[in-house]
Amino acid sequence: MKIIRWEKFLDAMSETRLQDEYNQEVRKCDIFVSLFFTKTGKFTKEEFETAFEQFNKTGKPQIYTYFKKGAKVGTLTV
């Protein structure tokens, strides 16, 4: 198993839009895992949509999406 982490991409040296490189990796993967807490950004949405589109075309990647449940704002005590 090879894990691709976005932190390993070097955006300073990219000749293309870096998000396109992420999306290319998403298209090649066997498993796509997304983790959410309170919200998602537009690029995360784009990555999920890329994975979903690829899944509909080829049956891969398997998509796993997880949401963290946390304390509501103002209810956390220390």
N, CA, C and O atoms as a Maestro MAE file, in Angstrom:
{
 s_m_m2io_version
 :::
 2.0.0
}

f_m_ct {
 s_m_title
 :::
 protein
 m_atom[312] {
  # First column is atom index #
  i_m_mmod_type
  r_m_x_coord
  r_m_y_coord
  r_m_z_coord
  i_m_residue_number
  s_m_chain_name
  s_m_pdb_residue_name
  s_m_pdb_atom_name
  i_m_atomic_number
  :::
  1 25 0.848 -1.169 0.000 1 A "MET " " N  " 7
  2 3 0.000 0.000 0.000 1 A "MET " " CA " 6
  3 2 0.898 1.238 0.000 1 A "MET " " C  " 6
  4 15 1.864 1.326 0.758 1 A "MET " " O  " 8
  5 25 0.561 2.171 -0.852 2 A "LYS " " N  " 7
  6 3 1.292 3.436 -0.916 2 A "LYS " " CA " 6
  7 2 0.328 4.553 -0.539 2 A "LYS " " C  " 6
  8 15 -0.727 4.699 -1.156 2 A "LYS " " O  " 8
  9 25 0.675 5.325 0.449 3 A "ILE " " N  " 7
  10 3 -0.164 6.443 0.884 3 A "ILE " " CA " 6
  11 2 0.354 7.727 0.247 3 A "ILE " " C  " 6
  12 15 1.535 8.056 0.354 3 A "ILE " " O  " 8
  13 25 -0.551 8.446 -0.419 4 A "ILE " " N  " 7
  14 3 -0.208 9.732 -1.021 4 A "ILE " " CA " 6
  15 2 -0.778 10.817 -0.111 4 A "ILE " " C  " 6
  16 15 -1.989 10.881 0.100 4 A "ILE " " O  " 8
  17 25 0.081 11.658 0.420 5 A "ARG " " N  " 7
  18 3 -0.361 12.763 1.274 5 A "ARG " " CA " 6
  19 2 -0.094 14.067 0.553 5 A "ARG " " C  " 6
  20 15 0.974 14.266 -0.025 5 A "ARG " " O  " 8
  21 25 -1.070 14.947 0.594 6 A "TRP " " N  " 7
  22 3 -0.936 16.217 -0.126 6 A "TRP " " CA " 6
  23 2 0.229 17.038 0.392 6 A "TRP " " C  " 6
  24 15 0.790 17.847 -0.347 6 A "TRP " " O  " 8
  25 25 0.602 16.842 1.648 7 A "GLU " " N  " 7
  26 3 1.708 17.613 2.208 7 A "GLU " " CA " 6
  27 2 3.022 17.331 1.483 7 A "GLU " " C  " 6
  28 15 3.969 18.111 1.587 7 A "GLU " " O  " 8
  29 25 3.081 16.225 0.754 8 A "LYS " " N  " 7
  30 3 4.314 15.846 0.060 8 A "LYS " " CA " 6
  31 2 4.454 16.517 -1.302 8 A "LYS " " C  " 6
  32 15 5.527 16.464 -1.903 8 A "LYS " " O  " 8
  33 25 3.398 17.143 -1.798 9 A "PHE " " N  " 7
  34 3 3.465 17.843 -3.078 9 A "PHE " " CA " 6
  35 2 4.171 19.180 -2.879 9 A "PHE " " C  " 6
  36 15 3.910 19.892 -1.909 9 A "PHE " " O  " 8
  37 25 5.058 19.508 -3.796 10 A "LEU " " N  " 7
  38 3 5.817 20.757 -3.689 10 A "LEU " " CA " 6
  39 2 5.212 21.777 -4.648 10 A "LEU " " C  " 6
  40 15 5.520 21.775 -5.840 10 A "LEU " " O  " 8
  41 25 4.356 22.643 -4.126 11 A "ASP " " N  " 7
  42 3 3.650 23.592 -4.987 11 A "ASP " " CA " 6
  43 2 4.540 24.690 -5.534 11 A "ASP " " C  " 6
  44 15 4.218 25.277 -6.567 11 A "ASP " " O  " 8
  45 25 5.627 24.981 -4.886 12 A "ALA " " N  " 7
  46 3 6.486 26.058 -5.363 12 A "ALA " " CA " 6
  47 2 7.130 25.717 -6.707 12 A "ALA " " C  " 6
  48 15 7.518 26.616 -7.453 12 A "ALA " " O  " 8
  49 25 7.247 24.420 -7.020 13 A "MET " " N  " 7
  50 3 7.921 24.000 -8.240 13 A "MET " " CA " 6
  51 2 6.943 23.558 -9.324 13 A "MET " " C  " 6
  52 15 7.372 23.092 -10.380 13 A "MET " " O  " 8
  53 25 5.670 23.689 -9.095 14 A "SER " " N  " 7
  54 3 4.674 23.187 -10.036 14 A "SER " " CA " 6
  55 2 4.539 24.109 -11.240 14 A "SER " " C  " 6
  56 15 4.449 25.328 -11.095 14 A "SER " " O  " 8
  57 25 4.527 23.511 -12.435 15 A "GLU " " N  " 7
  58 3 4.316 24.287 -13.653 15 A "GLU " " CA " 6
  59 2 2.843 24.363 -14.018 15 A "GLU " " C  " 6
  60 15 2.469 25.097 -14.932 15 A "GLU " " O  " 8
  61 25 2.004 23.612 -13.313 16 A "THR " " N  " 7
  62 3 0.570 23.595 -13.575 16 A "THR " " CA " 6
  63 2 -0.161 24.039 -12.312 16 A "THR " " C  " 6
  64 15 0.450 24.299 -11.276 16 A "THR " " O  " 8
  65 25 -1.456 24.117 -12.425 17 A "ARG " " N  " 7
  66 3 -2.261 24.374 -11.231 17 A "ARG " " CA " 6
  67 2 -2.092 23.161 -10.321 17 A "ARG " " C  " 6
  68 15 -2.397 22.041 -10.731 17 A "ARG " " O  " 8
  69 25 -1.623 23.358 -9.121 18 A "LEU " " N  " 7
  70 3 -1.318 22.260 -8.218 18 A "LEU " " CA " 6
  71 2 -2.526 21.351 -7.998 18 A "LEU " " C  " 6
  72 15 -2.370 20.137 -7.868 18 A "LEU " " O  " 8
  73 25 -3.715 21.921 -7.956 19 A "GLN " " N  " 7
  74 3 -4.914 21.118 -7.754 19 A "GLN " " CA " 6
  75 2 -5.086 20.072 -8.858 19 A "GLN " " C  " 6
  76 15 -5.612 18.988 -8.606 19 A "GLN " " O  " 8
  77 25 -4.649 20.386 -10.069 20 A "ASP " " N  " 7
  78 3 -4.721 19.415 -11.164 20 A "ASP " " CA " 6
  79 2 -3.842 18.196 -10.877 20 A "ASP " " C  " 6
  80 15 -4.195 17.073 -11.238 20 A "ASP " " O  " 8
  81 25 -2.701 18.419 -10.230 21 A "GLU " " N  " 7
  82 3 -1.822 17.310 -9.863 21 A "GLU " " CA " 6
  83 2 -2.480 16.449 -8.784 21 A "GLU " " C  " 6
  84 15 -2.407 15.221 -8.841 21 A "GLU " " O  " 8
  85 25 -3.119 17.086 -7.806 22 A "TYR " " N  " 7
  86 3 -3.854 16.338 -6.783 22 A "TYR " " CA " 6
  87 2 -4.940 15.498 -7.442 22 A "TYR " " C  " 6
  88 15 -5.074 14.310 -7.151 22 A "TYR " " O  " 8
  89 25 -5.708 16.110 -8.324 23 A "ASN " " N  " 7
  90 3 -6.812 15.410 -8.968 23 A "ASN " " CA " 6
  91 2 -6.321 14.228 -9.789 23 A "ASN " " C  " 6
  92 15 -6.994 13.199 -9.845 23 A "ASN " " O  " 8
  93 25 -5.165 14.354 -10.424 24 A "GLN " " N  " 7
  94 3 -4.586 13.252 -11.187 24 A "GLN " " CA " 6
  95 2 -4.263 12.085 -10.259 24 A "GLN " " C  " 6
  96 15 -4.508 10.931 -10.613 24 A "GLN " " O  " 8
  97 25 -3.723 12.366 -9.092 25 A "GLU " " N  " 7
  98 3 -3.447 11.307 -8.116 25 A "GLU " " CA " 6
  99 2 -4.739 10.656 -7.639 25 A "GLU " " C  " 6
  100 15 -4.798 9.440 -7.456 25 A "GLU " " O  " 8
  101 25 -5.769 11.465 -7.440 26 A "VAL " " N  " 7
  102 3 -7.072 10.929 -7.029 26 A "VAL " " CA " 6
  103 2 -7.588 9.958 -8.083 26 A "VAL " " C  " 6
  104 15 -8.101 8.893 -7.739 26 A "VAL " " O  " 8
  105 25 -7.463 10.304 -9.347 27 A "ARG " " N  " 7
  106 3 -7.948 9.441 -10.430 27 A "ARG " " CA " 6
  107 2 -7.208 8.100 -10.474 27 A "ARG " " C  " 6
  108 15 -7.778 7.096 -10.900 27 A "ARG " " O  " 8
  109 25 -5.942 8.077 -10.036 28 A "LYS " " N  " 7
  110 3 -5.138 6.863 -10.098 28 A "LYS " " CA " 6
  111 2 -5.276 5.981 -8.861 28 A "LYS " " C  " 6
  112 15 -4.844 4.829 -8.889 28 A "LYS " " O  " 8
  113 25 -5.858 6.482 -7.786 29 A "CYS " " N  " 7
  114 3 -5.853 5.732 -6.531 29 A "CYS " " CA " 6
  115 2 -6.923 4.642 -6.495 29 A "CYS " " C  " 6
  116 15 -7.899 4.676 -7.244 29 A "CYS " " O  " 8
  117 25 -6.710 3.681 -5.606 30 A "ASP " " N  " 7
  118 3 -7.667 2.593 -5.400 30 A "ASP " " CA " 6
  119 2 -8.645 2.911 -4.274 30 A "ASP " " C  " 6
  120 15 -9.788 2.455 -4.284 30 A "ASP " " O  " 8
  121 25 -8.187 3.696 -3.308 31 A "ILE " " N  " 7
  122 3 -9.009 4.067 -2.148 31 A "ILE " " CA " 6
  123 2 -8.877 5.569 -1.933 31 A "ILE " " C  " 6
  124 15 -7.770 6.108 -1.932 31 A "ILE " " O  " 8
  125 25 -10.003 6.237 -1.751 32 A "PHE " " N  " 7
  126 3 -10.026 7.685 -1.477 32 A "PHE " " CA " 6
  127 2 -10.688 7.874 -0.120 32 A "PHE " " C  " 6
  128 15 -11.840 7.486 0.075 32 A "PHE " " O  " 8
  129 25 -9.962 8.467 0.813 33 A "VAL " " N  " 7
  130 3 -10.483 8.702 2.161 33 A "VAL " " CA " 6
  131 2 -10.556 10.200 2.390 33 A "VAL " " C  " 6
  132 15 -9.576 10.915 2.180 33 A "VAL " " O  " 8
  133 25 -11.732 10.678 2.825 34 A "SER " " N  " 7
  134 3 -11.863 12.093 3.184 34 A "SER " " CA " 6
  135 2 -12.341 12.174 4.632 34 A "SER " " C  " 6
  136 15 -13.214 11.424 5.068 34 A "SER " " O  " 8
  137 25 -11.741 13.103 5.352 35 A "LEU " " N  " 7
  138 3 -12.048 13.313 6.767 35 A "LEU " " CA " 6
  139 2 -12.526 14.742 6.948 35 A "LEU " " C  " 6
  140 15 -11.871 15.683 6.502 35 A "LEU " " O  " 8
  141 25 -13.673 14.904 7.605 36 A "PHE " " N  " 7
  142 3 -14.246 16.232 7.788 36 A "PHE " " CA " 6
  143 2 -14.557 16.478 9.249 36 A "PHE " " C  " 6
  144 15 -14.871 15.551 9.996 36 A "PHE " " O  " 8
  145 25 -14.468 17.734 9.647 37 A "PHE " " N  " 7
  146 3 -14.865 18.118 10.997 37 A "PHE " " CA " 6
  147 2 -16.042 19.083 10.911 37 A "PHE " " C  " 6
  148 15 -17.186 18.675 11.112 37 A "PHE " " O  " 8
  149 25 -15.782 20.349 10.618 38 A "THR " " N  " 7
  150 3 -16.883 21.312 10.614 38 A "THR " " CA " 6
  151 2 -17.284 21.795 9.225 38 A "THR " " C  " 6
  152 15 -18.422 22.218 9.018 38 A "THR " " O  " 8
  153 25 -16.353 21.735 8.270 39 A "LYS " " N  " 7
  154 3 -16.677 22.244 6.931 39 A "LYS " " CA " 6
  155 2 -15.690 21.666 5.930 39 A "LYS " " C  " 6
  156 15 -14.706 21.024 6.297 39 A "LYS " " O  " 8
  157 25 -15.976 21.909 4.663 40 A "THR " " N  " 7
  158 3 -15.073 21.503 3.592 40 A "THR " " CA " 6
  159 2 -14.786 22.704 2.706 40 A "THR " " C  " 6
  160 15 -15.623 23.594 2.555 40 A "THR " " O  " 8
  161 25 -13.618 22.721 2.133 41 A "GLY " " N  " 7
  162 3 -13.256 23.810 1.236 41 A "GLY " " CA " 6
  163 2 -13.532 23.449 -0.206 41 A "GLY " " C  " 6
  164 15 -13.879 22.308 -0.509 41 A "GLY " " O  " 8
  165 25 -13.381 24.414 -1.098 42 A "LYS " " N  " 7
  166 3 -13.710 24.180 -2.505 42 A "LYS " " CA " 6
  167 2 -12.776 23.160 -3.149 42 A "LYS " " C  " 6
  168 15 -13.196 22.426 -4.044 42 A "LYS " " O  " 8
  169 25 -11.523 23.097 -2.714 43 A "PHE " " N  " 7
  170 3 -10.598 22.139 -3.311 43 A "PHE " " CA " 6
  171 2 -10.868 20.723 -2.808 43 A "PHE " " C  " 6
  172 15 -10.733 19.756 -3.558 43 A "PHE " " O  " 8
  173 25 -11.247 20.604 -1.545 44 A "THR " " N  " 7
  174 3 -11.641 19.300 -1.017 44 A "THR " " CA " 6
  175 2 -12.876 18.805 -1.753 44 A "THR " " C  " 6
  176 15 -12.973 17.625 -2.091 44 A "THR " " O  " 8
  177 25 -13.809 19.699 -1.997 45 A "LYS " " N  " 7
  178 3 -15.013 19.345 -2.763 45 A "LYS " " CA " 6
  179 2 -14.625 18.882 -4.162 45 A "LYS " " C  " 6
  180 15 -15.170 17.901 -4.670 45 A "LYS " " O  " 8
  181 25 -13.686 19.585 -4.783 46 A "GLU " " N  " 7
  182 3 -13.232 19.220 -6.123 46 A "GLU " " CA " 6
  183 2 -12.581 17.836 -6.119 46 A "GLU " " C  " 6
  184 15 -12.804 17.047 -7.038 46 A "GLU " " O  " 8
  185 25 -11.779 17.535 -5.095 47 A "GLU " " N  " 7
  186 3 -11.138 16.224 -4.992 47 A "GLU " " CA " 6
  187 2 -12.184 15.124 -4.824 47 A "GLU " " C  " 6
  188 15 -12.083 14.070 -5.453 47 A "GLU " " O  " 8
  189 25 -13.188 15.365 -3.979 48 A "PHE " " N  " 7
  190 3 -14.253 14.377 -3.791 48 A "PHE " " CA " 6
  191 2 -15.013 14.159 -5.099 48 A "PHE " " C  " 6
  192 15 -15.288 13.020 -5.477 48 A "PHE " " O  " 8
  193 25 -15.349 15.237 -5.781 49 A "GLU " " N  " 7
  194 3 -16.078 15.119 -7.049 49 A "GLU " " CA " 6
  195 2 -15.245 14.386 -8.099 49 A "GLU " " C  " 6
  196 15 -15.787 13.623 -8.899 49 A "GLU " " O  " 8
  197 25 -13.936 14.614 -8.100 50 A "THR " " N  " 7
  198 3 -13.042 13.906 -9.012 50 A "THR " " CA " 6
  199 2 -13.051 12.413 -8.707 50 A "THR " " C  " 6
  200 15 -13.137 11.589 -9.617 50 A "THR " " O  " 8
  201 25 -12.961 12.069 -7.424 51 A "ALA " " N  " 7
  202 3 -12.990 10.654 -7.022 51 A "ALA " " CA " 6
  203 2 -14.321 10.014 -7.402 51 A "ALA " " C  " 6
  204 15 -14.348 8.893 -7.910 51 A "ALA " " O  " 8
  205 25 -15.416 10.715 -7.160 52 A "PHE " " N  " 7
  206 3 -16.748 10.178 -7.446 52 A "PHE " " CA " 6
  207 2 -16.954 9.982 -8.952 52 A "PHE " " C  " 6
  208 15 -17.515 8.978 -9.390 52 A "PHE " " O  " 8
  209 25 -16.498 10.945 -9.719 53 A "GLU " " N  " 7
  210 3 -16.595 10.843 -11.182 53 A "GLU " " CA " 6
  211 2 -15.780 9.648 -11.685 53 A "GLU " " C  " 6
  212 15 -16.239 8.889 -12.539 53 A "GLU " " O  " 8
  213 25 -14.573 9.491 -11.150 54 A "GLN " " N  " 7
  214 3 -13.715 8.373 -11.549 54 A "GLN " " CA " 6
  215 2 -14.345 7.042 -11.142 54 A "GLN " " C  " 6
  216 15 -14.282 6.071 -11.896 54 A "GLN " " O  " 8
  217 25 -14.950 6.992 -9.961 55 A "PHE " " N  " 7
  218 3 -15.627 5.785 -9.504 55 A "PHE " " CA " 6
  219 2 -16.771 5.408 -10.452 55 A "PHE " " C  " 6
  220 15 -16.943 4.238 -10.793 55 A "PHE " " O  " 8
  221 25 -17.539 6.397 -10.867 56 A "ASN " " N  " 7
  222 3 -18.651 6.132 -11.782 56 A "ASN " " CA " 6
  223 2 -18.166 5.614 -13.142 56 A "ASN " " C  " 6
  224 15 -18.865 4.842 -13.799 56 A "ASN " " O  " 8
  225 25 -16.981 6.037 -13.558 57 A "LYS " " N  " 7
  226 3 -16.432 5.596 -14.849 57 A "LYS " " CA " 6
  227 2 -15.789 4.210 -14.771 57 A "LYS " " C  " 6
  228 15 -15.926 3.401 -15.689 57 A "LYS " " O  " 8
  229 25 -15.075 3.943 -13.649 58 A "THR " " N  " 7
  230 3 -14.201 2.758 -13.613 58 A "THR " " CA " 6
  231 2 -14.457 1.820 -12.434 58 A "THR " " C  " 6
  232 15 -13.919 0.713 -12.403 58 A "THR " " O  " 8
  233 25 -15.267 2.246 -11.469 59 A "GLY " " N  " 7
  234 3 -15.457 1.418 -10.278 59 A "GLY " " CA " 6
  235 2 -14.381 1.622 -9.225 59 A "GLY " " C  " 6
  236 15 -14.406 0.980 -8.175 59 A "GLY " " O  " 8
  237 25 -13.437 2.511 -9.499 60 A "LYS " " N  " 7
  238 3 -12.380 2.861 -8.548 60 A "LYS " " CA " 6
  239 2 -12.256 4.374 -8.522 60 A "LYS " " C  " 6
  240 15 -12.522 5.011 -9.541 60 A "LYS " " O  " 8
  241 25 -11.881 4.956 -7.452 61 A "PRO " " N  " 7
  242 3 -11.490 4.374 -6.172 61 A "PRO " " CA " 6
  243 2 -12.698 4.067 -5.281 61 A "PRO " " C  " 6
  244 15 -13.788 4.604 -5.476 61 A "PRO " " O  " 8
  245 25 -12.474 3.197 -4.308 62 A "GLN " " N  " 7
  246 3 -13.462 3.043 -3.256 62 A "GLN " " CA " 6
  247 2 -13.414 4.335 -2.448 62 A "GLN " " C  " 6
  248 15 -12.332 4.844 -2.152 62 A "GLN " " O  " 8
  249 25 -14.568 4.862 -2.094 63 A "ILE " " N  " 7
  250 3 -14.620 6.164 -1.420 63 A "ILE " " CA " 6
  251 2 -15.120 5.977 0.006 63 A "ILE " " C  " 6
  252 15 -16.186 5.406 0.236 63 A "ILE " " O  " 8
  253 25 -14.341 6.463 0.949 64 A "TYR " " N  " 7
  254 3 -14.706 6.432 2.366 64 A "TYR " " CA " 6
  255 2 -14.701 7.860 2.875 64 A "TYR " " C  " 6
  256 15 -13.703 8.569 2.748 64 A "TYR " " O  " 8
  257 25 -15.803 8.277 3.445 65 A "THR " " N  " 7
  258 3 -15.932 9.636 3.963 65 A "THR " " CA " 6
  259 2 -16.328 9.569 5.423 65 A "THR " " C  " 6
  260 15 -17.275 8.873 5.789 65 A "THR " " O  " 8
  261 25 -15.601 10.294 6.253 66 A "TYR " " N  " 7
  262 3 -15.841 10.283 7.688 66 A "TYR " " CA " 6
  263 2 -16.050 11.704 8.181 66 A "TYR " " C  " 6
  264 15 -15.419 12.646 7.701 66 A "TYR " " O  " 8
  265 25 -16.949 11.842 9.152 67 A "PHE " " N  " 7
  266 3 -17.234 13.129 9.767 67 A "PHE " " CA " 6
  267 2 -16.971 13.018 11.260 67 A "PHE " " C  " 6
  268 15 -17.433 12.076 11.905 67 A "PHE " " O  " 8
  269 25 -16.235 13.969 11.810 68 A "LYS " " N  " 7
  270 3 -15.952 13.994 13.240 68 A "LYS " " CA " 6
  271 2 -17.059 14.748 13.946 68 A "LYS " " C  " 6
  272 15 -17.450 15.837 13.527 68 A "LYS " " O  " 8
  273 25 -17.555 14.169 15.009 69 A "LYS " " N  " 7
  274 3 -18.517 14.870 15.846 69 A "LYS " " CA " 6
  275 2 -17.746 15.452 17.014 69 A "LYS " " C  " 6
  276 15 -17.011 14.741 17.698 69 A "LYS " " O  " 8
  277 25 -17.911 16.731 17.239 70 A "GLY " " N  " 7
  278 3 -17.192 17.388 18.317 70 A "GLY " " CA " 6
  279 2 -18.137 18.190 19.177 70 A "GLY " " C  " 6
  280 15 -19.339 18.263 18.920 70 A "GLY " " O  " 8
  281 25 -17.570 18.787 20.200 71 A "ALA " " N  " 7
  282 3 -18.362 19.623 21.093 71 A "ALA " " CA " 6
  283 2 -18.873 20.842 20.341 71 A "ALA " " C  " 6
  284 15 -18.174 21.383 19.485 71 A "ALA " " O  " 8
  285 25 -20.076 21.270 20.653 72 A "LYS " " N  " 7
  286 3 -20.619 22.483 20.053 72 A "LYS " " CA " 6
  287 2 -19.869 23.681 20.573 72 A "LYS " " C  " 6
  288 15 -19.370 23.675 21.698 72 A "LYS " " O  " 8
  289 25 -19.790 24.704 19.761 73 A "VAL " " N  " 7
  290 3 -19.108 25.934 20.142 73 A "VAL " " CA " 6
  291 2 -19.713 26.474 21.436 73 A "VAL " " C  " 6
  292 15 -20.930 26.607 21.569 73 A "VAL " " O  " 8
  293 25 -18.839 26.778 22.372 74 A "GLY " " N  " 7
  294 3 -19.288 27.349 23.635 74 A "GLY " " CA " 6
  295 2 -19.665 26.309 24.686 74 A "GLY " " C  " 6
  296 15 -20.055 26.682 25.793 74 A "GLY " " O  " 8
  297 25 -19.561 25.012 24.374 75 A "THR " " N  " 7
  298 3 -19.930 23.999 25.341 75 A "THR " " CA " 6
  299 2 -18.734 23.257 25.914 75 A "THR " " C  " 6
  300 15 -18.893 22.461 26.839 75 A "THR " " O  " 8
  301 25 -17.551 23.497 25.391 76 A "LEU " " N  " 7
  302 3 -16.362 22.828 25.846 76 A "LEU " " CA " 6
  303 2 -15.873 23.408 27.165 76 A "LEU " " C  " 6
  304 15 -15.716 24.623 27.291 76 A "LEU " " O  " 8
  305 25 -15.634 22.561 28.133 77 A "THR " " N  " 7
  306 3 -15.104 23.042 29.422 77 A "THR " " CA " 6
  307 2 -13.751 22.413 29.634 77 A "THR " " C  " 6
  308 15 -13.507 21.278 29.223 77 A "THR " " O  " 8
  309 25 -12.869 23.159 30.279 78 A "VAL " " N  " 7
  310 3 -11.504 22.670 30.526 78 A "VAL " " CA " 6
  311 2 -11.304 22.437 31.980 78 A "VAL " " C  " 6
  312 15 -10.221 22.024 32.396 78 A "VAL " " O  " 8
  :::
 }
 m_bond[311] {
  # First column is bond index #
  i_m_from
  i_m_to
  i_m_order
  :::
  1 1 2 1
  2 2 3 1
  3 3 4 2
  4 3 5 1
  5 5 6 1
  6 6 7 1
  7 7 8 2
  8 7 9 1
  9 9 10 1
  10 10 11 1
  11 11 12 2
  12 11 13 1
  13 13 14 1
  14 14 15 1
  15 15 16 2
  16 15 17 1
  17 17 18 1
  18 18 19 1
  19 19 20 2
  20 19 21 1
  21 21 22 1
  22 22 23 1
  23 23 24 2
  24 23 25 1
  25 25 26 1
  26 26 27 1
  27 27 28 2
  28 27 29 1
  29 29 30 1
  30 30 31 1
  31 31 32 2
  32 31 33 1
  33 33 34 1
  34 34 35 1
  35 35 36 2
  36 35 37 1
  37 37 38 1
  38 38 39 1
  39 39 40 2
  40 39 41 1
  41 41 42 1
  42 42 43 1
  43 43 44 2
  44 43 45 1
  45 45 46 1
  46 46 47 1
  47 47 48 2
  48 47 49 1
  49 49 50 1
  50 50 51 1
  51 51 52 2
  52 51 53 1
  53 53 54 1
  54 54 55 1
  55 55 56 2
  56 55 57 1
  57 57 58 1
  58 58 59 1
  59 59 60 2
  60 59 61 1
  61 61 62 1
  62 62 63 1
  63 63 64 2
  64 63 65 1
  65 65 66 1
  66 66 67 1
  67 67 68 2
  68 67 69 1
  69 69 70 1
  70 70 71 1
  71 71 72 2
  72 71 73 1
  73 73 74 1
  74 74 75 1
  75 75 76 2
  76 75 77 1
  77 77 78 1
  78 78 79 1
  79 79 80 2
  80 79 81 1
  81 81 82 1
  82 82 83 1
  83 83 84 2
  84 83 85 1
  85 85 86 1
  86 86 87 1
  87 87 88 2
  88 87 89 1
  89 89 90 1
  90 90 91 1
  91 91 92 2
  92 91 93 1
  93 93 94 1
  94 94 95 1
  95 95 96 2
  96 95 97 1
  97 97 98 1
  98 98 99 1
  99 99 100 2
  100 99 101 1
  101 101 102 1
  102 102 103 1
  103 103 104 2
  104 103 105 1
  105 105 106 1
  106 106 107 1
  107 107 108 2
  108 107 109 1
  109 109 110 1
  110 110 111 1
  111 111 112 2
  112 111 113 1
  113 113 114 1
  114 114 115 1
  115 115 116 2
  116 115 117 1
  117 117 118 1
  118 118 119 1
  119 119 120 2
  120 119 121 1
  121 121 122 1
  122 122 123 1
  123 123 124 2
  124 123 125 1
  125 125 126 1
  126 126 127 1
  127 127 128 2
  128 127 129 1
  129 129 130 1
  130 130 131 1
  131 131 132 2
  132 131 133 1
  133 133 134 1
  134 134 135 1
  135 135 136 2
  136 135 137 1
  137 137 138 1
  138 138 139 1
  139 139 140 2
  140 139 141 1
  141 141 142 1
  142 142 143 1
  143 143 144 2
  144 143 145 1
  145 145 146 1
  146 146 147 1
  147 147 148 2
  148 147 149 1
  149 149 150 1
  150 150 151 1
  151 151 152 2
  152 151 153 1
  153 153 154 1
  154 154 155 1
  155 155 156 2
  156 155 157 1
  157 157 158 1
  158 158 159 1
  159 159 160 2
  160 159 161 1
  161 161 162 1
  162 162 163 1
  163 163 164 2
  164 163 165 1
  165 165 166 1
  166 166 167 1
  167 167 168 2
  168 167 169 1
  169 169 170 1
  170 170 171 1
  171 171 172 2
  172 171 173 1
  173 173 174 1
  174 174 175 1
  175 175 176 2
  176 175 177 1
  177 177 178 1
  178 178 179 1
  179 179 180 2
  180 179 181 1
  181 181 182 1
  182 182 183 1
  183 183 184 2
  184 183 185 1
  185 185 186 1
  186 186 187 1
  187 187 188 2
  188 187 189 1
  189 189 190 1
  190 190 191 1
  191 191 192 2
  192 191 193 1
  193 193 194 1
  194 194 195 1
  195 195 196 2
  196 195 197 1
  197 197 198 1
  198 198 199 1
  199 199 200 2
  200 199 201 1
  201 201 202 1
  202 202 203 1
  203 203 204 2
  204 203 205 1
  205 205 206 1
  206 206 207 1
  207 207 208 2
  208 207 209 1
  209 209 210 1
  210 210 211 1
  211 211 212 2
  212 211 213 1
  213 213 214 1
  214 214 215 1
  215 215 216 2
  216 215 217 1
  217 217 218 1
  218 218 219 1
  219 219 220 2
  220 219 221 1
  221 221 222 1
  222 222 223 1
  223 223 224 2
  224 223 225 1
  225 225 226 1
  226 226 227 1
  227 227 228 2
  228 227 229 1
  229 229 230 1
  230 230 231 1
  231 231 232 2
  232 231 233 1
  233 233 234 1
  234 234 235 1
  235 235 236 2
  236 235 237 1
  237 237 238 1
  238 238 239 1
  239 239 240 2
  240 239 241 1
  241 241 242 1
  242 242 243 1
  243 243 244 2
  244 243 245 1
  245 245 246 1
  246 246 247 1
  247 247 248 2
  248 247 249 1
  249 249 250 1
  250 250 251 1
  251 251 252 2
  252 251 253 1
  253 253 254 1
  254 254 255 1
  255 255 256 2
  256 255 257 1
  257 257 258 1
  258 258 259 1
  259 259 260 2
  260 259 261 1
  261 261 262 1
  262 262 263 1
  263 263 264 2
  264 263 265 1
  265 265 266 1
  266 266 267 1
  267 267 268 2
  268 267 269 1
  269 269 270 1
  270 270 271 1
  271 271 272 2
  272 271 273 1
  273 273 274 1
  274 274 275 1
  275 275 276 2
  276 275 277 1
  277 277 278 1
  278 278 279 1
  279 279 280 2
  280 279 281 1
  281 281 282 1
  282 282 283 1
  283 283 284 2
  284 283 285 1
  285 285 286 1
  286 286 287 1
  287 287 288 2
  288 287 289 1
  289 289 290 1
  290 290 291 1
  291 291 292 2
  292 291 293 1
  293 293 294 1
  294 294 295 1
  295 295 296 2
  296 295 297 1
  297 297 298 1
  298 298 299 1
  299 299 300 2
  300 299 301 1
  301 301 302 1
  302 302 303 1
  303 303 304 2
  304 303 305 1
  305 305 306 1
  306 306 307 1
  307 307 308 2
  308 307 309 1
  309 309 310 1
  310 310 311 1
  311 311 312 2
  :::
 }
}
